[in-house]
Amino acid sequence: MEIFVQQLINGLTLGSIYGLIAIGYTMVFGIIGMVNFAHGDVFMLSAFIALIFFLILTTWLGISSIVLALFIVLIIAMILTSLWGWAIERIAYRPLRGSFRLAPLISAIGVSIFLSNFVQVAQGARNKPTPPMVGDVIVLFQGASGYNVALSYKQIIIMVVTAVLLTVFWYLVQKTSLGRAQRACEQDRKMAALLGINVDRTISLTFVIGAALAAVAGTMYLLYYGVVSFNDGFVPGVKAFTAAVLGGIGSLPGAVIGGLIIGLIETFWSAYFSIEYKDVAAFSILAIVLIFMPSGILGRPEVEKV
């Protein structure tokens, strides 16, 4: 029982990180109908930005408060990664918006390869560790076998940040003028432009928001694992996209639910079965769900008006 509870906590933590990345995927796909395959590498880039500035603040500037350093790192990472997201949309996607459907997809793959190789050249191919940021744990209870079920402070931070951001961005999409503009562009960009909505600005802001969320996920990933590599964008990116599809592409709560499910499947499979097949298990569950629920868990089927 204690192993089950511990893996449940670990799975919710990992799923929260996937959910944060998945929100970026689902927002971009919802507004322009394109899978931004560079989003995983934007997440990886943000983790490196967080690592660099964390070392600058703690080693060079001598900031001893980890909470203050993490807060500053999070803000800086969100700002710089948002600028990268804006530049990627402006340079790689906007000129191809009126082209055939595969052109933006090919461009996204090109941006992904560029970012991965850029970080490899700039930071090297080795794993980049960071000093432990938050190491304290809360022992929830001790099992009969002497196994301690623990909840670390960094796990609490990750889950709380995910819940808060999901609430904030759900409110943003549902209750604000930007959210109404995003939903209008999602339904019909041409009609939205005729009604006075600045479509280019709305799409750019969507990419900026998605990149900012990737920055939060990258900082939480660095906080949780304490190490980052230039190739850490691909696998988490694919799993986050899987989470977005599983939860229902275009649904913010669905993206987080999908991320939690993928994280739980991975951790439970690793604990009770072979760890080598945890990815197979996650993608198999995705295939099974989509057979019976093609729109995902919270997705809405598309209705074409004639």
C-alpha positions in Angstrom: 0.0 0.0 0.0 2.8 2.4 0.9 4.5 1.8 -2.5 1.2 2.5 -4.2 0.7 5.9 -2.4 4.3 6.9 -3.1 4.0 6.1 -6.8 0.7 8.0 -6.8 2.4 11.1 -5.5 5.3 10.7 -8.0 2.9 10.2 -10.9 0.9 13.3 -10.1 4.1 15.3 -9.9 5.3 14.1 -13.3 1.9 14.4 -14.8 1.7 18.0 -13.6 4.9 18.8 -15.7 3.4 17.1 -18.7 0.2 19.0 -18.2 1.9 22.4 -18.2 3.6 21.5 -21.5 0.4 20.1 -22.9 -1.5 23.4 -22.3 0.9 25.1 -24.8 0.2 22.4 -27.4 -3.5 22.6 -27.0 -3.7 26.4 -27.1 -1.7 26.7 -30.3 -3.6 23.8 -32.0 -6.9 25.2 -30.9 -6.3 28.6 -32.5 -4.5 27.8 -35.7 -5.0 24.0 -36.1 -1.3 23.3 -36.2 0.8 21.0 -34.0 3.8 23.1 -32.8 6.4 20.3 -32.7 9.0 22.9 -31.6 7.2 23.3 -28.3 9.1 20.5 -26.6 12.4 22.1 -27.5 11.1 25.5 -26.3 10.5 23.7 -23.0 14.1 22.3 -23.0 15.5 25.8 -23.9 13.6 27.3 -20.9 15.1 24.7 -18.6 18.6 25.8 -19.7 17.6 29.4 -19.2 16.4 28.6 -15.7 19.6 26.7 -14.9 21.9 29.5 -16.1 20.1 32.2 -14.2 19.8 30.1 -11.1 23.6 29.6 -11.0 24.1 33.3 -11.7 21.9 34.3 -8.8 23.2 31.8 -6.3 26.9 31.6 -7.2 27.8 35.0 -8.6 25.3 37.3 -6.9 25.3 35.3 -3.7 21.5 35.1 -3.1 21.1 32.6 -0.3 17.3 32.4 -0.3 16.3 29.5 -2.6 12.6 30.7 -2.7 13.7 34.2 -3.9 16.1 32.8 -6.4 13.5 30.4 -7.8 10.9 33.2 -8.1 13.3 35.4 -9.9 14.5 32.5 -12.2 10.8 31.7 -13.0 10.0 35.3 -14.0 13.2 35.6 -16.1 12.6 32.3 -17.8 9.0 33.1 -18.6 10.0 36.5 -20.1 13.0 35.2 -22.2 11.1 32.0 -23.4 8.1 34.2 -24.3 10.4 36.2 -26.5 11.6 33.0 -28.2 8.0 31.9 -28.7 7.1 35.3 -30.3 10.1 35.2 -32.6 9.4 31.6 -33.7 5.8 32.4 -34.6 6.9 35.6 -36.3 9.7 34.1 -38.4 8.8 30.5 -38.9 5.0 30.2 -38.8 3.4 33.5 -39.8 4.8 33.7 -43.4 3.5 30.1 -44.0 0.0 30.6 -42.6 -1.7 30.8 -45.9 0.4 28.0 -47.4 -0.5 24.4 -47.8 -1.1 22.6 -44.4 2.2 20.6 -44.3 4.3 23.8 -44.7 4.0 25.0 -41.1 4.4 21.4 -39.8 7.7 21.1 -41.8 8.8 24.5 -40.4 8.0 23.4 -36.9 10.2 20.3 -37.3 13.0 22.5 -38.6 12.7 24.9 -35.7 12.8 21.9 -33.3 16.0 20.6 -34.9 17.5 24.2 -34.9 16.8 24.7 -31.1 18.1 21.3 -30.2 21.4 21.8 -32.1 21.7 25.4 -31.0 21.6 24.4 -27.3 24.0 21.5 -28.0 26.5 23.8 -29.6 26.1 26.5 -27.0 26.0 24.4 -23.8 27.6 21.1 -24.9 26.3 17.6 -25.2 26.7 16.6 -21.5 24.1 16.6 -18.9 24.0 19.8 -16.9 23.4 19.3 -13.2 22.3 21.9 -10.7 22.9 22.0 -7.0 19.9 20.7 -5.0 17.3 23.5 -4.8 14.7 22.1 -2.4 15.5 18.9 -0.5 13.2 18.8 2.4 10.5 16.2 2.6 7.4 15.5 4.7 7.0 11.9 5.9 3.3 11.1 5.6 3.4 7.7 7.2 5.5 4.6 7.6 4.4 1.3 6.3 4.6 -2.0 8.1 7.8 -2.9 6.2 9.5 0.3 7.4 9.0 2.1 4.0 8.4 5.8 4.4 5.9 7.5 2.2 7.2 11.0 1.7 6.0 14.1 0.0 8.8 16.5 -0.9 8.4 20.3 -0.9 9.4 20.4 -4.6 6.5 18.0 -5.4 4.1 20.3 -3.5 5.4 23.3 -5.4 5.0 21.6 -8.8 1.4 20.5 -8.1 0.4 23.8 -6.6 1.9 25.8 -9.5 0.1 23.6 -12.1 -3.3 24.0 -10.3 -2.9 27.7 -10.0 -1.8 28.2 -13.6 -4.6 26.0 -15.0 -7.1 28.1 -13.0 -5.6 31.4 -14.3 -5.4 30.4 -17.9 -8.9 28.9 -17.9 -10.2 32.2 -16.6 -8.1 34.0 -19.2 -9.6 32.0 -22.1 -13.2 32.0 -20.8 -13.6 35.4 -19.2 -11.3 38.0 -20.8 -11.3 39.8 -24.1 -8.1 38.0 -25.2 -9.8 34.7 -24.5 -12.9 35.7 -26.6 -10.6 36.8 -29.4 -8.8 33.4 -29.2 -12.1 31.5 -29.3 -13.3 33.6 -32.3 -10.1 32.9 -34.2 -10.4 29.2 -33.4 -13.9 29.1 -34.9 -13.3 31.3 -38.0 -10.2 33.5 -38.5 -11.6 35.3 -41.5 -14.8 36.2 -39.8 -12.9 37.3 -36.7 -10.8 39.6 -38.8 -13.9 41.1 -40.4 -15.3 41.8 -36.9 -12.3 43.8 -35.9 -10.2 41.2 -34.1 -6.4 41.6 -34.7 -5.8 37.9 -35.7 -2.0 38.2 -36.0 -1.7 39.8 -32.6 -4.0 37.2 -31.0 -2.0 34.3 -32.5 1.3 35.9 -31.4 0.0 36.3 -27.9 -1.1 32.6 -27.9 2.4 31.6 -28.8 3.8 33.9 -26.1 1.5 32.4 -23.5 2.3 28.8 -24.6 6.1 29.6 -24.4 5.6 31.1 -20.9 3.9 27.9 -19.7 6.7 25.9 -21.2 9.1 28.1 -19.2 7.2 27.2 -16.0 7.3 23.5 -16.9 11.1 23.8 -17.7 11.8 25.4 -14.4 9.7 22.8 -12.5 11.5 20.0 -14.5 14.8 21.4 -13.4 13.6 21.7 -9.8 12.4 18.1 -9.8 15.2 16.3 -11.6 18.1 18.7 -11.0 19.6 18.0 -14.4 18.9 18.9 -18.0 20.3 17.9 -21.4 20.0 19.3 -24.9 17.9 16.3 -26.0 15.4 16.6 -23.1 12.9 18.4 -25.4 11.8 15.5 -27.7 10.5 12.8 -25.3 8.7 15.1 -22.8 7.4 17.1 -25.8 5.9 14.0 -27.5 4.4 12.8 -24.2 2.9 16.2 -23.5 1.4 16.2 -27.0 0.1 12.7 -26.3 -1.4 14.1 -23.1 -3.1 17.0 -25.0 -4.6 14.5 -27.5 -5.7 12.1 -24.7 -7.4 14.9 -22.7 -9.0 16.4 -25.8 -7.0 18.8 -28.0 -8.3 22.3 -27.5 -9.4 21.7 -23.8 -7.1 23.2 -21.1 -8.5 21.0 -18.3 -8.3 18.1 -20.7 -4.6 18.8 -21.3 -3.8 18.7 -17.6 -6.0 15.6 -17.1 -4.2 13.9 -20.0 -0.8 14.8 -18.5 -1.8 13.4 -15.1 -2.9 10.2 -16.7 0.3 9.8 -18.7 2.4 10.5 -15.6 0.5 8.0 -13.5 0.7 5.3 -16.1 4.5 5.8 -16.4 5.2 5.7 -12.7 2.9 2.8 -11.8 4.2 0.8 -14.8 7.8 1.5 -13.7 7.0 0.4 -10.2 5.1 -2.8 -10.8 6.3 -3.9 -14.3 9.3 -3.4 -16.5 10.6 0.2 -16.7 11.8 -0.3 -20.3 8.1 -0.6 -21.5 6.6 2.4 -19.6 6.5 4.5 -22.8 4.8 1.6 -24.7 2.2 1.4 -21.9 1.4 5.2 -22.1 1.0 5.2 -25.9 -1.1 2.0 -25.8 -3.5 3.6 -23.4 -3.7 6.6 -25.7 -4.6 4.3 -28.7 -7.2 2.5 -26.7 -8.9 5.7 -25.5 -8.9 7.2 -28.9 -10.6 4.1 -30.4 -13.6 4.6 -28.1 -13.3 8.4 -27.6 -11.8 9.9 -30.8 -12.1 13.4 -29.5 -10.3 12.6 -26.3 -11.6 12.7 -22.7 -12.9 16.3 -22.7 -12.7 17.1 -26.4 -15.7 18.1 -28.4 -16.3 16.5 -31.8 -16.0 18.9 -34.8 -19.2 19.7 -36.5 -18.9 21.0 -40.0 -21.6 23.4 -41.1 -22.8 23.1 -44.7 
